[in-house]
Structures are given as structure tokens and as C-alpha cells.
Amino acid sequence: MTLVWVTGNSGTGKSTVCAMLRERGHVALDADEDGFSRWIDRADSKVVTDPPYPVPRGWLDRYGWVIVRERVGTLADESRSGVAFLCGSAENEADVLDLFDLIVCLVIDEATLRHRLATRTTNTFGQHPEELAAALKWNPRMRPMYESRGATIIDACKPVTEVVDSVVDAVKGQGGDA
């Protein structure tokens, strides 16, 4: 079994890639939509069920988007044969990377990031100035951070079909049968 973490900054197209992988018949789950991630209060680790919109100034300093290790572990246990893709990002993802056989990081340039966040219709994250500032801060850090983790880096500025082809090719290159 090959469990693949498809990650990247907000706006890189993780959810779009996930949907296209599903359309192609792959097991692909969106960490944002399928119960793998949640907002927590960093002060006491309590779950925040409904973040305010727009987020007030300083909100992102106190609250964090985290992935639930137990949920990823269950996916790994349940997916004994074939390939499964989990698409998302979380501030604590280093806590779950050992559960994955392959990490793929989608990267984009700043102009593309600004455009995608301003025009996205799937969710509103990145449209508020504080969220945009956080995304812009993290964007140049993604490639070097994931290269140091041995991730496959994919230029997500390309057409989505090419991006998905590259994700699938990365799995095949690791000996997976995608």
C-alpha cells in the first residue's frame, strides 16, 4: 500500500488535485473536508468548531489548523492495498509524516497565489488580509522545507491535468501502482 501526502500552501490546488484524482478513480481524501483536520486553540488544545469569518486580527496567532494523527493512522491501517492520497496541509503535519510513503508538495509563485486566493470559490481562506498575509509568508518557505524532507516538488502553476499527471507519476516513480 502506498499512502501519499499531497501538500502545499493555501491556494496551490490541493483540493482541486484531490477531486481530479477521485474523478480518475483513485482513493483520494481531502484533509480539509473529510474529517482529518480541525482548528484548535493553541493555549489549551480545545477544538474550535466554527472559526469566525472574517477572522479578527490576531486570531491566526492563537488558533491553529491541525491534522489528527489517529485519523491518518486509521487511513493507513484501512488502506492495506493500492494507493491512497490524502491532500491538505496542517501546521503539525510533521507529527504524521512518518505514516506516509510519499510526500508530494505543490508549489506556486506569489502572483499565482494572490490570484488564486482572491478568486477561489471553494472556500474563503486567504481572502481576508490576515489570512493572505499568512499565506504569503509561508509560500516561499514551502519548497525548501519540503525538499529537505525528501518530498517530490511539483509546479502547480501548470494546468491541473498536468499537475495530477505529475502526482500520479511520482507514485509510479516510487514503485507504486497508481
Solvent accessible surface area in square Angstrom, and as a share of the most:
residue,aa,sasa,rsa
1,M,77,0.34
2,T,20,0.12
3,L,0,0.00
4,V,0,0.00
5,W,0,0.00
6,V,0,0.00
7,T,0,0.00
8,G,0,0.00
9,N,12,0.06
10,S,25,0.16
11,G,5,0.05
12,T,2,0.01
13,G,21,0.21
14,K,19,0.08
15,S,45,0.29
16,T,70,0.41
17,V,2,0.01
18,C,1,0.01
19,A,46,0.35
20,M,35,0.16
21,L,0,0.00
22,R,107,0.39
23,E,141,0.63
24,R,100,0.37
25,G,67,0.65
26,H,39,0.17
27,V,82,0.47
28,A,4,0.03
29,L,43,0.21
30,D,7,0.04
31,A,0,0.00
32,D,62,0.32
33,E,130,0.58
34,D,46,0.24
35,G,53,0.51
36,F,0,0.00
37,S,15,0.10
38,R,102,0.37
39,W,41,0.14
40,I,28,0.14
41,D,9,0.05
42,R,105,0.38
43,A,84,0.65
44,D,73,0.38
45,S,77,0.50
46,K,136,0.58
47,V,74,0.43
48,V,33,0.19
49,T,125,0.73
50,D,118,0.61
51,P,39,0.24
52,P,58,0.37
53,Y,129,0.49
54,P,74,0.46
55,V,7,0.04
56,P,70,0.44
57,R,232,0.85
58,G,30,0.29
59,W,21,0.07
60,L,27,0.13
61,D,117,0.60
62,R,122,0.45
63,Y,35,0.13
64,G,1,0.01
65,W,61,0.21
66,V,16,0.09
67,I,4,0.02
68,V,23,0.13
69,R,96,0.35
70,E,129,0.58
71,R,84,0.31
72,V,0,0.00
73,G,18,0.17
74,T,58,0.33
75,L,10,0.05
76,A,18,0.14
77,D,84,0.43
78,E,128,0.57
79,S,19,0.12
80,R,170,0.62
81,S,99,0.64
82,G,46,0.44
83,V,19,0.11
84,A,1,0.01
85,F,0,0.00
86,L,0,0.00
87,C,1,0.00
88,G,2,0.02
89,S,31,0.20
90,A,11,0.09
91,E,98,0.44
92,N,37,0.19
93,E,8,0.04
94,A,64,0.49
95,D,84,0.44
96,V,1,0.00
97,L,26,0.13
98,D,105,0.54
99,L,43,0.21
100,F,18,0.07
101,D,87,0.45
102,L,11,0.05
103,I,21,0.11
104,V,0,0.00
105,C,0,0.00
106,L,0,0.00
107,V,15,0.09
108,I,14,0.07
109,D,74,0.38
110,E,92,0.41
111,A,75,0.58
112,T,31,0.18
113,L,0,0.00
114,R,109,0.40
115,H,117,0.52
116,R,65,0.24
117,L,1,0.00
118,A,73,0.57
119,T,76,0.44
120,R,56,0.20
121,T,133,0.77
122,T,109,0.63
123,N,58,0.30
124,T,67,0.39
125,F,56,0.23
126,G,2,0.02
127,Q,70,0.31
128,H,37,0.16
129,P,100,0.63
130,E,39,0.17
131,E,7,0.03
132,L,46,0.23
133,A,60,0.46
134,A,31,0.24
135,A,3,0.02
136,L,36,0.18
137,K,108,0.46
138,W,102,0.36
139,N,19,0.09
140,P,98,0.62
141,R,104,0.38
142,M,13,0.06
143,R,107,0.39
144,P,76,0.48
145,M,57,0.25
146,Y,3,0.01
147,E,90,0.41
148,S,95,0.61
149,R,88,0.32
150,G,65,0.63
151,A,13,0.10
152,T,44,0.26
153,I,39,0.20
154,I,13,0.06
155,D,59,0.30
156,A,2,0.02
157,C,52,0.31
158,K,97,0.41
159,P,81,0.51
160,V,52,0.30
161,T,69,0.40
162,E,85,0.38
163,V,3,0.02
164,V,0,0.00
165,D,63,0.32
166,S,38,0.25
167,V,0,0.00
168,V,13,0.08
169,D,84,0.44
170,A,15,0.11
171,V,0,0.00
172,K,109,0.46
173,G,68,0.66
174,Q,113,0.50
175,G,70,0.67
176,G,15,0.14
177,D,134,0.69
178,A,29,0.23
